[in-house]
């Protein structure tokens, strides 16, 4: 996957509670003690350990540079970083003890209702209202995590290829989008769309479009029930239907089982593939890859999902990993100081080209085309994440796993039997039955 990628996509993907920390002994401690923002930076002292999956930023010294800037405001706090390659797996194990750092990203394995056992509350919903995505970690009116950043979803594309194919305006409908891909295939010889099927996780990025079809911030919450999520006209029917049509019409790579994520970045930059569905976190990576491959960073564009509501494209903003303070931290004021400073003052989101968790912050330069073209942004509410995840798990579908979309692509290209109608009917049946069981 690559460490740089992991940060950016993981939080949005790991909205799913993939496992359950039911056997953990890590609860208890000073549950309920608020990790409040310190009033006087000079009074805050001690050492804190910050867990991160950005091993690249630990190894190249970038995080240590942020800590040096932090020390200009909080001179008496020593920040140590623990870079963990298998973040989810390792931290899950550590959370069986009381020793899992002072500041950490909330693992996807922790059930939302268990947050108070493991993390210190950061304040009330009202107190944290200046941050995006705070509802994602809210339990009983208290917020337990602040998003590291947010990301918009869309298609990263090679502008030169789309222009060569005669497409200069963003497609407004899925039919226009498919026509654009066909033109790329016919006129340029490049692979119009690249699924990244083998690595798998990029297929999960399609789920992050929930809400864009109807420009509906509540689209994710609306899945919490026997609602047949893939019925005709629904968000997921449109989203997954487009992916099916891309594969069925031969507009993706010839053999999806041989794709390679790292190589795909260079292929996009070189102009050998035209389009990939990813979060806006990927733009800077694609620009870097284009330059290294002999292309130009200016060739890399970002387009919204090809639907419009009231004449406008919409883009959902979704949360990355949420920063939390361990309930067992002996230095909660310093831990909270780091979280607040990193979110508001570090400039990390701006440098990475991602969306700041601070609502009042401007959109990053990577999304300039979206801003200039009046794309409507909305923060997708995840208030019912726990309920949706329970249904998803019971149905064994995996909205935040790659398997069902791999099967969707295999069905589309004839490697698995069945029609799109049967495929969606099966998903709806499983979802609705699970929702009735979970809800009973």
N, C-alpha and C positions, 0 to 999 in steps of 0.2 A: 504493500500500500504506500509506503513512504511516510516518514514522520510528519512532513509538512502537511500532507493531506489529512492525516488522522485528526489533527486538531479541528480542522475546519469542518469536516463533515460529521464527526462523531456525535456531537451533542444533538444535532438535529435527528440523526439516525437513531440514536440511543434514547429517543423518547420512549421507545419500547422497554418494558420491563422484561428483559430476556430471561433472566433467572430470578430466583428469589433467595434473599439472604435470611431465610427463616431460621437456620441453625446457628446464626451468629450470636456470639456472646458479647458483642461489642456495644450493646445498649447500656442503659444505666448512666451513671455519672451524674454530672450536674445538669440534668435535663431541665430545659426551661430557662436557664440563665441566658439572657440576651447578650450576644456579642455586639455591643453597641459601639458606634463610632466614637473614638476618643476626642475629647474637646481640646486638649493641648498636646500637640505633637511632641514637645520637649519632655513631657511627663511619661511618654510611652517608652518602655525599654524591654530588653530581653531578646531571646533568640526564637525564631519561628522556622519551621520546616514546611516548604511548599512542595506538594507532590504535583508532577506534571507528566504528560505523555509526550511533550515536545522535547524529546531527547536531543534533537538537532540543535535546539536553542540553548540547551545546557552545554552541549559539547562545543559549540562555537562561541560561547561566552556572551551571547545576546541577552539572556535573562539576567546574568550577573551585572550587565550594564544598566538594565532597568533597575536592579536593586541599588546600584550606586546613585542613580537619580532619586530613588525613593529615600535614600539616606540623607539627601540634602534637606528633606522635609522632616524625616524621622531619624535623626542622627544616632539615637541610642538603641535602634533595633537592628539585629543581625539576621539577614535572610539567607537561609540555605535551601538549595533546590535538590530534589530527588527525582531524576528523570527515569521513567519506567516505560520500557518498550511494550510489554504486555500489560497495559494500564488496567484494563477491566479485570483480567484474571488475577493479577498480583494484588491490587487494592482490595478486591473481594476477600482474598485470604487474610490480608492484614486487618480487615474490619471484624475479624473474629476476636481480635484483641482490642485493647484500648489505645494502641499505638499506631495511628495511621495519619501522622502529620498534624499540622495545625491548620493549614489551608489545603484543600483538595477539590478536584472536580467530582461531582456526584456521579458515581458509577451507574450505568444503566441497570445493574443488577439489584439496586436498592428500590424496593417498592415505595411509592410516594408516601403512603400512610406511615411508613417506618422512619421517615426523615427525622422526626423529633428524637428518636432513639440514638441517632448517630451524629446529628448536626445541631449546632447552636442556632436558635432563631436570630435573625438579623434585624427584626423589627416587624411591625404590622404591615398589612397590604397597603394602607394609606401612606405609611412612612417610606415605603419603597416604590411609590408610584412614579417616581422620576425615571425608573428603569423599565426598559422593554422586557417582556416575557416573565415578569415576576409571578404571574399566576401559575406558571409551570411548577414552581416549588412551594406554592402556598398550601399550608395545612392548617385548618381551623383558624384562619385569619392571620396566621404568622407566615413570614417568608423565610425559607431556609437556604436559598441560593440566589446569586446574582450572575446572570449570563456573562460569560467571557466576551462574547460578541454575538451578532446575529448574521444571517446570510440570506440573500435573496436567491430565488431559484430561476433558472432559465436555460437557454441553450448557448453554450460557448461555441463560437463558429469562426471559420476562416472567411473574412470579409471578401478577400480577393476571389476565392472560389465561387462564392454566392454571386458576386458581381459578374464573373465570367459566364455564369449560367443565366445572366440576364435578370437576376432578382436583386433589386436595389432597395425595396421597401420591406419592412418586416411583414411576414404573412399574418393576416387577420383571422384566418380560419384554419382548421386542421387540413382541409382540402388544399388550400393555398400552400401550406407548408409541405405537404406531400408532393405537390406539383413542383415546388422549388427543389426538393430532393431529386426528383426525376430529371429535372433539367440539369442538375449538377452531374448526375450519372451519364446522361446523354452527351453533354457538351464538354465536360472536363476530364472524364475518365477516373476521377477521384471517387473514393468511397463516400457516399453522401452522409451516412450516419454510422457512428461507431458505438456499439452497445456496451463495450467493456464487460461482456457476458462472463468471461472466465474469472476475472477478479471478483465479480459479483456485486460488491458493495455499491458501484455506481448505479446499478438498477434500482437501488433503494431511493436514490435521489428523486425518482419520479414521484414518490409519495409526498415529497415536500411541495408539490404543486397543489396539494389539497387547498381549495379555496379560490384558486385563480379563475376557474371556469365561471363561477358565479360572483366573483369578487367578494367572497363571503368569509369573514374572519372566524365564523363559528363552524366552518365546514368540518373540522376535525372533531369538535365536540358533538356534532350532529350524528356521528357514527355510533354513539353510545346507546345502542338499542337494536331491535330486530328490524333494521331499516333497509335491507337489501342494498348494500352500498354500491353494487355494480349494476343496478337497474338502469334501463334506458334513460338517457338525459342526465344521469348523475355525474358528480365530479370524477369518481374513479372509473366510470364507464368511458368517459371522454379521454381521460389521461391514459389509461391502459389500452383503450381502443386505438389510440394513436400509435403507441408502441407496437401493438399487434400489426397494424397496417404497414408500418415501416418495414417490419420483418417479412410480412407476407408478400409485399410487392418487391422484394429483393433490393431494398434500398439501404441495407446495412451490410456489414462485412460478410464475405462468402461463408466462412467457417467460424461462428461465434465461439467455439470451444478453444480457439487458439489466440484470443485477444490478450493484450498485455497493457496494463495501466501505464507503466512508466514509458513504454515505447509510444503509446497513443498520444502523449503530450507532444513529442517531437513530430509525429505524423501530422497532427493538426497544424503545427507551426510551419511544416514543410509544404503543406497544401496537398497531402495525400489522402487525408480525410477532412470532411467539411464541418461536421457538427457533432456535438455531444451534450447530453443533458447533465448539467452539474450545478452546484451552488456557485454563487459569485465569489466565494473564497478561492475558486480555482483560477480566476482570471490572471492574477499575478504569476501563478505557476506556468500557465500557458504562454504568457508573454515572455517569460524567461526562457522557456523551452523553444519558442519560435526563434528567438535571437541566437540561441546556441545551435539551432538546426540550420542557421543561415537565412532564416526568414526575418520578418520585422515584427516587433511587438504591436505595431499599428495594424497588422493584419488580423489581430485577434479581436473579435467583437462578442457582444453578449445580447441575445434577443429574448424577449419574453415569450411565454407559452402562447401558441397561436390561437387565442380566442380573445374576444373583446366583450366588455359589458358596457352598455351605454356609450359605445364609440371609443372606449379606452381599454388599453391593455392593463392588466393587473399583475402585481407580483407580491407573493406572500413572503413576509420576513419571518424566519424561524430561528429558534435559539440554538446556539452551540452549547457545549458543556457549561454547566452552572458551577460557579465557584462557591464553596461552602467552608464553614469553620467547624472543625471537629468539636463535638460536645465535650471531649476529654482534653482539649487544649488547655494548658496552664497559662497561656498568654493570649487570651481572646482579644484584648484591646489592640495588641500589635497585629494579630491575624486579621482582624477587621480593617485595621488601617491599611494593610497591604491590599486587601480586596478592593476597598474603595479607591485607593490611589491608582491601582492598576487599571481599574475600569474607567476612571474619570480623567486621570492626569498623565498616564504613561504614554499615550499616543500610539499604543499597540494596534488598536483597531484600524487607525488611519494608515499606519505603516503596512499592515497586512492586506489593506484594501477591502476590509469587511465592514459590516454595519455596527456602529457603536451601540452598546446596550443603553447608553444615555439617550433618552428620547429627544432631547433638545439639540443633540449633535447633528451636524450636517451629514448628508450621505457621502460615502467615499468617492474618490475620483473614478474608481472602477465602475461605478454605476452612473457615470455622467450621461451616457446615452439614454438611460432610463429616465433620468431627471429631465433632460432636455426634450425628450419626446412625451413628457407628461404621463408616464406610466404611474398608475395609482398603487402606492405601497400600502399594505396593511399588515399589522402584527397578528399572526394567526394565534388565536386563543387556544391554550392547551389545558384549560381548567378541568376537562374531563379525561385527561390522559390516562389516569389509573383505570377508569371504567372501560375505556376503549381498548387498552392493553389487555385487560382481563378477558374481554370477548375475543380479541385477536388470538390470544394464547390458547383459549379453549377451542377455538375453531381450527387451530393449527394452520393458519394461513400465513401470517408473518408479513404484515404491512411494512415492517422495518427489517425484513430479511430479504435475501435475493431469490430464494427458491421458487416462489410462485411466478415471479416474472421470468425466470429462466424457463419454466414450463410453458409460460405464455408464448415466449419466443419460439420454443421448440414446436409448439402447436402451430404457430403461424407459418413456420418454414417447412412443416410436414415431417419433422423428426419425431413428433408425438401425434397420436390420433386425436381427432375432435375438431369441433368448430368453436368460434369465438362465443357464439350463443350458449353452447353447452358449458363452456369454460366459465363464463360469468354466472350462469345459472347454478353451477356447482358451488362457486364462491358464495353467492347469495344464500343458498340453502345452509351451508355450513355456518356462515356468520349469524344468520337469524336463529338457528337452533342453539348456537352457543350463547347468544344474547339472552334467550329465554331461560337457559340453564343458569347462567351467571346471575341473571337478575332475580331468580326465584329464591 
